[in-house]
Amino acid sequence: MAKSFRGGVHPDDRKRYTAAKPIEVAPIPQKVIIPTRQHIGAPCAPVVKVGDLVKKGQVIAEAQAFVASPIHASTSGKVVEIAEYPHPVFGTCQAVVIESDGQDEWAPGLPLSRDWQSMDAKELKEIVRLAGLVGMGGATFPTHVKMSPPPEKPIDAFILNGAECEPYLTADHRVMLEQTGRIVTGMKIAMKILGVSKGFVGIEENKPDAIEVMRKACTDAGIEVVPLKTKYPQGAEKTLIKVILDREVPSGGLPMDVGVVVQNVGTLVAIADAVEKGIPLIERVATVTGGAIAEPKNILLRIGSTFAQAVAMCGGFKEQPVKVIMGGPMMGMAQRTLDVPVIKGTSGILTLSEADVNVGPERPCIRCGRCVEACPMGLIPSMLSILGERGAYSAAKEEYNLLDCVECGSCVYACPAKRNIVHYIKLSKAQNAAAAAAQKK
């Protein structure tokens, strides 16, 4: 029987548009706009200048802190500009603009061939760091940091998050079907780095073909594939850990606090490529879909190519989109232009038609309790939204466990008053963080 959790919602997953469509490879862009910030943490500093000739896989921006991840050129060509450009998450950001020479030539020595089994955990982790790997489910936390728990927090279990619970998105599904071996290799490498022997793969039961192929691939690897009930947000880290291992991450805590590390499907493929071939993170699979797109697809896109280029590869729009989102409809980020670049965390480009959205005026909370029933973290979202709306940010944190919210959007989906609950929660978190920073200063 598929495993599940309390709360959650059941939106129409709308994965039927692309679930059966194999991954297509995008052509080499004529120009790439590569932001120097594509991860949680400090931005990187450019190590190239205008006029420099660069090769694919070459470092173009170095990490300036431990919680950061270097940036690499996604094609060969000439650096024509280093300037502020639109960014899909931060609004604007410094970016290195490379005009492609059409050769797509690798940096010297790449790709290479390495035997990961002859390397120790320290060597493997350093390769992951230098390759610029981040969590590719959308959170973009630097992978080497996640793989470096402090000695007092030993890890005994590793979970591959194959749930892909966001509606519309099927990139991870296709990667599990088409790059199964690379995923298993990446998982073995990750488990060696962490020194763990217990591995689990969580996949929602609406992907039976992925469950089947991953089970076959994991049989000899001693990794258990766990079917999960199709329910949102099944793929949230804390939810996944509770469902698979029956461990509860403490309030304000992290998965490492209960001896677990969770990684995304795309991240594990990137780990395998970095360790065995020396290939840094310069491309990723994303689902380009929605009611406004002419031909939805799963596409392997270069980092720095634009949303507009991805949409053009899908035949453009069949009708004008009401909203364009990076990621899925529940947790994705709304965009104001298609000129933003694909970054390491771009899991999807969602173009919603008028028929896809259900918008209306926000109304006062009617105290129906639907958001409380839907919340997988056991919070009271209605109160968090009211406190955020009234500017009572400290009370939201101290009295209603604000920081335990994972911002999954289940409450917004369930709310008949169409309240912008997650907006108020994000505002409260930001205000509390600003207050803490000011106090520290």
C-alpha positions as CSV (number, residue, x, y, z in Angstrom):
1,M,0.0,0.0,0.0
2,A,1.3,3.5,-0.9
3,K,2.5,5.6,2.0
4,S,1.0,9.0,2.8
5,F,0.9,11.8,5.4
6,R,-1.7,14.0,7.2
7,G,-3.1,17.0,5.4
8,G,-2.2,17.9,1.8
9,V,-4.4,18.5,-1.2
10,H,-5.3,16.7,-4.4
11,P,-5.0,19.2,-7.3
12,D,-5.4,17.9,-10.9
13,D,-1.8,17.0,-11.6
14,R,-2.0,17.8,-15.4
15,K,1.1,15.7,-16.0
16,R,-0.6,14.1,-19.0
17,Y,0.6,16.9,-21.3
18,T,4.2,15.8,-21.1
19,A,4.5,12.6,-19.0
20,A,4.9,10.4,-22.2
21,K,7.1,12.9,-24.1
22,P,10.8,11.9,-24.2
23,I,13.4,14.6,-23.3
24,E,14.4,16.7,-26.3
25,V,17.8,18.5,-26.5
26,A,17.7,22.2,-27.1
27,P,19.9,23.7,-29.9
28,I,23.0,25.7,-28.8
29,P,21.8,29.2,-27.9
30,Q,23.4,32.1,-29.9
31,K,23.8,33.9,-26.6
32,V,23.6,32.8,-22.9
33,I,22.9,35.1,-19.9
34,I,24.5,33.3,-16.9
35,P,23.6,34.9,-13.5
36,T,26.3,34.8,-10.9
37,R,23.8,33.9,-8.3
38,Q,21.9,30.6,-8.9
39,H,21.9,29.1,-5.4
40,I,20.9,29.8,-1.8
41,G,23.9,31.6,-0.2
42,A,26.4,34.3,-1.3
43,P,26.6,35.3,-4.9
44,C,29.7,34.4,-7.0
45,A,32.3,36.8,-8.3
46,P,33.2,36.8,-12.0
47,V,36.7,35.6,-12.9
48,V,36.4,36.5,-16.6
49,K,36.2,40.0,-18.2
50,V,34.5,41.4,-21.3
51,G,36.4,40.2,-24.4
52,D,37.6,36.9,-22.9
53,L,37.2,33.7,-24.9
54,V,35.7,30.9,-22.8
55,K,35.1,27.2,-23.3
56,K,32.2,25.1,-22.3
57,G,32.6,23.9,-18.7
58,Q,35.1,26.7,-17.8
59,V,34.6,28.5,-14.4
60,I,33.4,32.0,-15.1
61,A,32.4,33.0,-11.5
62,E,34.0,31.7,-8.3
63,A,32.2,31.0,-5.0
64,Q,33.2,33.6,-2.3
65,A,31.8,31.6,0.7
66,F,31.2,28.1,1.9
67,V,27.5,28.3,1.2
68,A,27.9,29.1,-2.5
69,S,28.5,27.3,-5.7
70,P,30.7,28.2,-8.7
71,I,29.3,29.0,-12.1
72,H,30.5,27.6,-15.4
73,A,30.1,28.6,-19.0
74,S,27.4,26.5,-20.7
75,T,28.8,26.9,-24.2
76,S,32.0,28.2,-25.8
77,G,32.3,31.8,-27.1
78,K,33.2,35.3,-26.2
79,V,32.2,37.3,-23.0
80,V,30.4,40.3,-24.4
81,E,29.0,41.8,-21.3
82,I,28.9,41.6,-17.5
83,A,25.9,43.5,-16.2
84,E,22.7,43.5,-14.3
85,Y,20.0,41.3,-16.0
86,P,16.5,40.1,-15.1
87,H,16.6,37.1,-12.8
88,P,13.7,34.6,-12.3
89,V,14.1,34.6,-8.5
90,F,15.9,37.8,-7.4
91,G,14.4,40.3,-9.8
92,T,17.8,41.4,-11.2
93,C,21.2,40.0,-10.8
94,Q,24.7,40.4,-12.2
95,A,25.2,38.1,-15.2
96,V,28.0,37.0,-17.5
97,V,26.8,37.2,-21.1
98,I,28.5,34.9,-23.6
99,E,28.0,35.1,-27.4
100,S,28.3,31.6,-28.7
101,D,30.9,30.8,-31.3
102,G,28.8,27.8,-32.5
103,Q,31.6,25.4,-31.8
104,D,30.4,24.3,-28.3
105,E,34.0,23.3,-27.5
106,W,34.8,21.8,-24.1
107,A,37.4,23.3,-21.8
108,P,40.7,21.5,-21.9
109,G,40.5,18.0,-20.3
110,L,36.8,17.8,-20.4
111,P,35.0,15.4,-20.5
112,L,37.2,12.9,-18.7
113,S,36.8,9.4,-17.3
114,R,37.2,8.6,-13.6
115,D,36.5,5.6,-11.4
116,W,34.6,6.9,-8.4
117,Q,34.9,3.6,-6.5
118,S,38.6,4.2,-6.1
119,M,38.1,7.6,-4.6
120,D,37.5,8.5,-1.0
121,A,34.6,10.6,0.4
122,K,36.6,13.7,0.7
123,E,37.7,13.6,-2.9
124,L,34.2,13.0,-4.1
125,K,32.8,15.9,-2.1
126,E,35.4,18.3,-3.5
127,I,34.5,17.3,-7.0
128,V,30.8,18.0,-6.3
129,R,31.8,21.4,-4.9
130,L,33.9,22.4,-7.8
131,A,31.3,21.2,-10.3
132,G,28.8,23.8,-9.0
133,L,26.1,21.4,-8.0
134,V,23.0,22.5,-6.2
135,G,19.6,21.0,-5.3
136,M,17.8,20.9,-8.6
137,G,14.3,20.5,-7.3
138,G,14.0,24.3,-7.0
139,A,15.6,25.1,-3.6
140,T,19.1,25.3,-5.1
141,F,20.9,24.6,-1.8
142,P,24.6,23.9,-2.6
143,T,25.0,20.1,-2.7
144,H,28.5,20.0,-1.1
145,V,27.1,21.9,1.9
146,K,24.2,19.4,2.3
147,M,26.7,16.6,2.1
148,S,28.8,18.1,4.9
149,P,26.8,17.5,8.1
150,P,28.7,18.3,11.4
151,P,30.2,15.4,13.3
152,E,27.6,15.6,16.0
153,K,24.8,14.9,13.5
154,P,25.7,11.5,11.9
155,I,23.7,10.5,8.9
156,D,22.4,6.9,8.6
157,A,19.8,7.2,5.7
158,F,19.7,8.7,2.2
159,I,16.5,9.5,0.4
160,L,16.1,10.2,-3.4
161,N,13.1,12.4,-3.9
162,G,11.4,11.1,-7.0
163,A,7.9,12.3,-5.9
164,E,7.7,15.3,-8.3
165,C,4.4,16.2,-6.7
166,E,4.0,19.6,-8.3
167,P,1.3,19.6,-10.9
168,Y,2.3,19.8,-14.6
169,L,6.0,19.0,-14.0
170,T,7.4,15.7,-15.5
171,A,11.1,16.4,-15.9
172,D,12.1,14.1,-13.0
173,H,9.7,11.5,-14.3
174,R,11.4,11.4,-17.7
175,V,14.9,11.5,-16.2
176,M,14.0,8.4,-14.1
177,L,12.8,6.6,-17.2
178,E,15.6,7.7,-19.5
179,Q,18.7,8.1,-17.3
180,T,18.0,5.4,-14.7
181,G,21.6,4.1,-14.5
182,R,23.0,7.6,-14.0
183,I,20.6,8.2,-11.1
184,V,21.6,5.0,-9.3
185,T,25.3,5.8,-9.8
186,G,24.8,9.3,-8.4
187,M,22.9,7.8,-5.5
188,K,25.8,5.3,-4.7
189,I,28.3,8.2,-4.9
190,A,26.2,10.3,-2.5
191,M,25.8,7.4,-0.1
192,K,29.6,6.9,-0.2
193,I,30.2,10.5,0.6
194,L,27.9,10.4,3.6
195,G,29.0,6.9,4.7
196,V,25.5,5.4,4.8
197,S,24.3,2.0,3.7
198,K,20.5,2.6,3.8
199,G,19.1,4.2,0.7
200,F,15.5,4.9,-0.3
201,V,13.7,6.2,-3.4
202,G,10.3,7.8,-2.9
203,I,8.1,7.9,-6.0
204,E,4.4,8.8,-6.2
205,E,2.2,6.0,-7.5
206,N,1.0,8.1,-10.5
207,K,4.4,7.2,-12.0
208,P,4.2,3.3,-12.1
209,D,6.6,3.0,-15.0
210,A,9.2,5.0,-13.0
211,I,8.6,2.8,-10.0
212,E,9.2,-0.3,-12.1
213,V,12.4,0.8,-13.8
214,M,13.9,2.2,-10.6
215,R,13.1,-1.0,-8.7
216,K,14.9,-3.1,-11.3
217,A,17.9,-0.8,-11.3
218,C,18.1,-0.7,-7.5
219,T,17.7,-4.4,-6.8
220,D,21.4,-5.2,-6.7
221,A,22.3,-1.8,-5.1
222,G,20.5,-2.5,-1.8
223,I,18.3,0.5,-2.3
224,E,14.5,0.4,-1.5
225,V,12.0,2.0,-3.8
226,V,9.0,3.2,-1.8
227,P,5.7,3.9,-3.6
228,L,4.0,7.0,-2.3
229,K,0.3,8.1,-2.4
230,T,-0.3,10.7,-5.0
231,K,-1.0,13.7,-2.9
232,Y,0.5,17.2,-2.7
233,P,3.1,18.0,-1.1
234,Q,4.3,14.5,-0.9
235,G,7.8,15.6,-2.1
236,A,8.5,18.1,0.6
237,E,11.6,17.0,2.5
238,K,10.1,16.8,6.0
239,T,7.0,15.0,4.6
240,L,9.1,12.5,2.7
241,I,11.2,11.7,5.8
242,K,8.1,11.2,7.9
243,V,6.4,9.0,5.4
244,I,9.4,6.8,4.4
245,L,11.3,6.6,7.8
246,D,8.6,7.7,10.3
247,R,11.1,10.3,11.6
248,E,9.9,13.8,12.5
249,V,12.2,16.7,11.8
250,P,12.0,18.9,15.0
251,S,10.6,22.4,14.8
252,G,13.1,24.7,13.3
253,G,15.3,21.7,12.5
254,L,16.8,20.2,9.3
255,P,16.7,16.6,7.9
256,M,20.3,16.1,9.3
257,D,18.8,16.5,12.8
258,V,17.2,13.1,12.3
259,G,20.1,11.5,10.5
260,V,18.8,12.0,6.9
261,V,19.9,13.7,3.7
262,V,17.5,14.1,0.8
263,Q,18.4,14.8,-2.8
264,N,16.6,15.4,-6.0
265,V,16.6,13.3,-9.2
266,G,18.4,15.8,-11.3
267,T,21.0,16.5,-8.6
268,L,22.0,12.8,-8.6
269,V,22.4,12.7,-12.3
270,A,24.6,15.8,-12.0
271,I,26.7,14.1,-9.3
272,A,27.3,11.1,-11.5
273,D,28.3,13.3,-14.5
274,A,30.6,15.5,-12.3
275,V,32.4,12.6,-10.6
276,E,32.7,10.2,-13.5
277,K,33.1,12.7,-16.4
278,G,34.2,15.9,-14.8
279,I,31.2,17.7,-16.3
280,P,30.0,20.7,-14.2
281,L,26.3,21.7,-13.9
282,I,25.7,23.6,-17.2
283,E,22.4,22.2,-18.4
284,R,19.2,20.7,-16.9
285,V,15.9,19.1,-17.9
286,A,12.9,21.3,-17.5
287,T,9.2,20.8,-18.4
288,V,7.8,23.6,-20.6
289,T,4.0,23.2,-20.4
290,G,0.6,24.8,-19.6
291,G,-2.6,25.6,-21.4
292,A,-1.0,28.6,-23.3
293,I,1.9,26.7,-24.9
294,A,1.5,25.2,-28.4
295,E,3.4,22.0,-27.8
296,P,4.4,21.1,-24.2
297,K,7.7,19.3,-23.9
298,N,10.5,18.1,-21.6
299,I,13.7,19.8,-22.8
300,L,17.4,19.6,-21.9
301,L,18.2,23.3,-21.7
302,R,21.6,25.1,-21.3
303,I,22.0,27.3,-18.2
304,G,21.7,30.9,-19.4
305,S,19.3,30.2,-22.3
306,T,16.1,32.3,-22.0
307,F,12.6,31.3,-21.2
308,A,11.7,32.9,-24.6
309,Q,14.0,30.4,-26.4
310,A,12.4,27.5,-24.5
311,V,8.9,28.7,-25.4
312,A,9.9,29.1,-29.1
313,M,11.2,25.5,-29.1
314,C,7.6,24.5,-28.1
315,G,6.1,26.3,-31.1
316,G,5.4,29.5,-29.1
317,F,2.0,30.3,-27.5
318,K,-1.3,29.1,-28.9
319,E,-2.9,31.9,-26.8
320,Q,-1.6,34.7,-24.7
321,P,-0.6,33.4,-21.2
322,V,-2.3,34.9,-18.2
323,K,0.7,34.0,-16.0
324,V,4.2,32.5,-16.6
325,I,5.7,30.7,-13.7
326,M,9.2,29.2,-13.1
327,G,8.5,25.8,-11.5
328,G,5.1,24.5,-10.7
329,P,1.8,26.3,-9.9
330,M,2.0,25.6,-6.2
331,M,5.4,26.8,-5.2
332,G,6.8,28.4,-8.4
333,M,7.8,32.0,-9.0
334,A,5.7,34.2,-11.3
335,Q,7.7,36.0,-14.0
336,R,7.3,39.4,-15.5
337,T,9.3,38.7,-18.7
338,L,10.4,35.8,-20.9
339,D,13.8,37.3,-21.1
340,V,14.9,35.8,-17.8
341,P,17.5,33.0,-18.1
342,V,17.2,29.3,-17.3
343,I,19.1,28.7,-14.0
344,K,20.1,25.7,-12.1
345,G,16.8,25.6,-10.2
346,T,14.5,25.9,-13.3
347,S,12.5,22.7,-13.0
348,G,9.8,24.0,-15.3
349,I,8.4,26.9,-17.3
350,L,4.7,27.0,-16.8
351,T,2.5,29.1,-19.1
352,L,-1.1,29.3,-17.8
353,S,-4.0,30.2,-20.0
354,E,-7.1,32.0,-18.7
355,A,-8.9,28.6,-18.3
356,D,-6.0,27.3,-16.1
357,V,-6.3,29.8,-13.4
358,N,-9.0,30.5,-10.7
359,V,-8.4,34.1,-9.6
360,G,-10.7,36.5,-7.7
361,P,-10.6,39.2,-5.1
362,E,-9.1,38.4,-1.7
363,R,-11.7,38.3,1.1
364,P,-11.5,38.2,4.9
365,C,-10.9,34.8,6.5
366,I,-14.2,33.1,7.2
367,R,-12.6,30.7,9.9
368,C,-13.7,27.6,7.9
369,G,-10.6,25.6,8.9
370,R,-9.9,24.2,5.5
371,C,-6.3,25.5,5.5
372,V,-5.7,23.8,8.9
373,E,-6.9,20.5,7.5
374,A,-4.7,20.9,4.4
375,C,-1.5,22.0,6.2
376,P,1.0,19.0,6.2
377,M,3.0,20.7,9.0
378,G,0.1,20.9,11.4
379,L,0.1,24.7,11.5
380,I,-2.8,27.2,11.6
381,P,-2.3,29.1,8.3
382,S,-5.4,31.3,8.8
383,M,-3.8,32.9,11.9
384,L,-0.4,33.2,10.2
385,S,-2.1,35.1,7.3
386,I,-4.0,37.4,9.6
387,L,-0.9,38.2,11.7
388,G,1.1,38.8,8.6
389,E,-1.6,41.1,7.2
390,R,-1.7,43.1,10.4
391,G,2.1,43.3,10.7
392,A,2.3,41.1,13.8
393,Y,5.4,39.3,12.5
394,S,6.9,38.5,15.9
395,A,3.7,36.9,17.1
396,A,3.5,34.8,14.0
397,K,7.0,33.4,14.7
398,E,6.8,33.1,18.5
399,E,3.2,31.9,19.0
400,Y,2.3,30.1,15.7
401,N,5.5,28.4,14.6
402,L,6.0,30.6,11.5
403,L,9.3,29.1,10.6
404,D,7.9,25.5,10.3
405,C,5.9,26.5,7.3
406,V,7.4,24.9,4.1
407,E,5.4,27.4,1.8
408,C,3.8,24.5,-0.1
409,G,0.7,26.5,-0.9
410,S,-1.8,23.8,0.2
411,C,-3.6,26.3,2.4
412,V,-4.0,28.8,-0.5
413,Y,-5.4,26.0,-2.7
414,A,-7.9,25.0,-0.1
415,C,-9.0,28.6,0.9
416,P,-12.5,29.6,-0.3
417,A,-11.8,33.2,0.5
418,K,-8.8,33.2,-1.9
419,R,-6.5,34.6,0.7
420,N,-2.8,35.1,-0.2
421,I,-1.7,33.1,2.8
422,V,1.8,32.1,1.6
423,H,2.4,35.8,0.6
424,Y,1.7,36.9,4.2
425,I,3.9,34.0,5.6
426,K,6.8,35.0,3.3
427,L,6.4,38.6,4.3
428,S,6.5,37.6,8.0
429,K,9.6,35.5,7.6
430,A,11.4,38.3,5.7
431,Q,10.5,40.8,8.4
432,N,11.6,38.6,11.2
433,A,14.9,37.9,9.4
434,A,15.4,41.6,8.8
435,A,14.7,42.3,12.5
436,A,17.2,39.6,13.6
437,A,19.9,41.0,11.2
438,A,19.4,44.5,12.5
439,Q,19.6,43.3,16.1
440,K,22.8,41.4,15.4
441,K,24.3,44.4,13.7
